[in-house]
Amino acid sequence: MPIRLALVNDYEVVVRGLAEMLRSYTDAFDIVELDADMPVQQRVDIALYDTFAQAQGDGEGVANLLANPRVDKLVVYSWNLQEILTTTTMQRGVRGYLSKSLTASELTAALQAVARGEIVISPDPGRTTVIGGDWPGREEGLTAREAEVLALITQGMSNADIAARTSLSINSIKSYIRSCYRKIGATSRSQAVLWGATHGFLPDRVRVTDPD
């Protein structure tokens, strides 16, 4: 039987990008929900939680999914695989912590292993390219991490808040901000916020049930 899967993130473009990444694996998955800033409503075998612009695995979003009786198993999908973070997250009852550097076939195999009852943790690949999925601003040349930082800026977070949310250093945050500003033509934070607000960097609130 296909794995009943819910894809969870606050940005519709992100969950739709994940669904598109898995488009060739319809025999393996029945994607029953795409949830942007909405709780999972149907019974699912796995909820795949994308951490783009979200709290990491030790945050409230994961806690809510773990407490949801409709979610059988929870898997976190992230580029942040620091050992202390993965350990803390898995101790909460998460069944998988998977890297965004996985190909679609590797992600499929990992989710199938979780569905069989295995616990799967991707090794930390270090600083690497995100292979799959989608994010706001990709068509403008923003990398996934630049886009995440801009999304959090657009939400009104300070550099210190963003560093805490993403588990990145302040210097890394500043570097992403500089490169992001160059790409979008912003010279100030207020300009960046305005650009982000008009280019899809504010969270969505949508549920797509039984997506095609």
N, C-alpha and C positions, 0 to 999 in steps of 0.2 A: 504494500500500500504506500502511496506517496506520503511524505511527511507534511503534515499540516503546519504551515509556517506563517507567522506574523512578522512583518518588518516594521521596526519602531524607531522613529527619530522625530524631532520637532519640525523638520523641513521636508516638505513634500518632494522636492527635487531629489533629496537623498534617498528616501524610501523607494521612489520610482526608479532611481538609478540602480539600487540593489536588485529590484525586480527585473530590470533589464539585464543586469549582469547574469542572472540565473535563467535567462529566457530559453537557453538550450537544454535545460534540465527539467522540463515539464513532467517527465516520467518519474523524477525523484521527489518533486515538491508540488504541493497544492498550496499556493500562496493565497491565503484566505483573507488577509487584511494587510493594508498599508496604513499605518497609523502615525499621523503627524500631530503631536501634542494632544493625543487622545488615548484613553486606556484601551487595552485589548478587550474586545467584546465577545469573540467567539472562542470556543475551545480550540487550543492549538497544541501541537506536540512540542514546538519550539518557538519562542519569541527571540528574534535576532535584533539586539539593541545596538544600533550604530551610535558611537559616541561623538559624532560630529557636532560641535557646539553644545554638547551636553555635559552633565556631570559624568565623571568617570565611573568605573565599576563600583566604587565605594560610595556613590551618591544616592540621592533620593529616587532618581528614575529607576535604578536597579532594585531598590528596596520595594518600590510600588509593584514592579513586575513580579518579584519573588512572592509578594503577598497576594497576587491575583490568582484566584483558584482556577481560572480558565487557562492558565499557562502551566504546562507540564514541566518544561525545561527551559532555562534561560541561557542564552549565549551572548556574550559581549563581543562586538566587532570593532576593533580599534587599531590605531597605529602606535599607541602608547603601551608598550609591553614591559615596563619596568618591573622587576621581580617583586618589589615591595607592594606595588599596586595589584599585580595579578594574584599574589598570595592573599592579600586582604579581600579581594573580590571573590576568589574561589571559596574562601572560608565562609562566605555568606550563604553559599548554596548554589552559586552559578555553576553550570555544567561545562561551559566552554569559554575560552578567552582566545579569540582568533585575530590574526593579523590582517590588516588591509593590504599586505603585500601578497596574499594568497591569490592564485588564479581562480577562475570560476570552478574549474574541476577540483582544485585543492579545497576550496571552500565547501563544495558539495560533499566531498569525501569526509571532511571534518564534521559537518552537520549530520551526515549519516551515522558517523561513529557515536556522536552524542545521542542520537535517537536510539541507538542500540544499547545505550546505558553507559558508554564510556565517558570519561572525563578527558577533555582535549584542551591543551594549552599550547599555543604557537610559541616557538622560541623567539626571543627578541632579535629582530633582524637589524637593529640599529636604525640609523637614518636611511630610509629607503623610499622608493617611489610607491605611491598608492596605485594599485593596478586597476581595481574595479570600482563600480559605483559612480556617483555623480555628486556635484556640489554646486551651490550658487557661485556664479562668477567664473566657472570653468571656461566658458566661451570667451571670456575677456582675458584669458591667459593666467588667471590666478591658480596657484597650486592649492591642493586640498588644505594644507596647513595655513597658507595665507588667507584662504577663504574662511577658515574657522576663526582665525583671529579677527578678521573683519566682521564676521557675524557677531562675535562677542562684543566688539566695539560698538556695533550698531545697536546692540541690546543695552548699551550704557555702562558696560563694565570698565573698570580701571585696568591699567596694566597689571597691577598686583592681583586683582580679581581673576584676570585671564590666566596669569601664571598658575594660580591655585587651581583653577578649573581644568587646565590642560596638563598640569604637572611639568611645565616647561620653565626654564629660567627666565628672569626678567630680561636678560640680554638677548635671549632667543626671541622673546616676544617683540622687543624693540627692532630686531633684525627683520622679522616678518612684517612688522608695520611699515618699515622703510621700503621694503621691496613691494609691498601691497600698494602703498601710496604712489610709487612710481608708475605702477601699471594702470591705476585708475585715474591718475592725474590730480590727486589730492595733495594739498599742501598743509592741511590742518586736520585735526580730529573732527571738527564740526563738518568740514567738507566730506570727510570719509563717512561719517554717520549719514549725511544726506544722500550720498551716493549709494550706500548700502541699503537705506530704506526704500530707495526707488529701483533697486536692482535685485530684489528677492532675498535680502539678508535678514529680514525679520521672520520669526517663527510662524509657521502656518498652523491652522487648526482644521484638520480634515481627516476623515476616515474613508478609505476606499475598500469596499467589501467585495470579495471574490473578483479581484482584478483580472483582466484578460492578459 
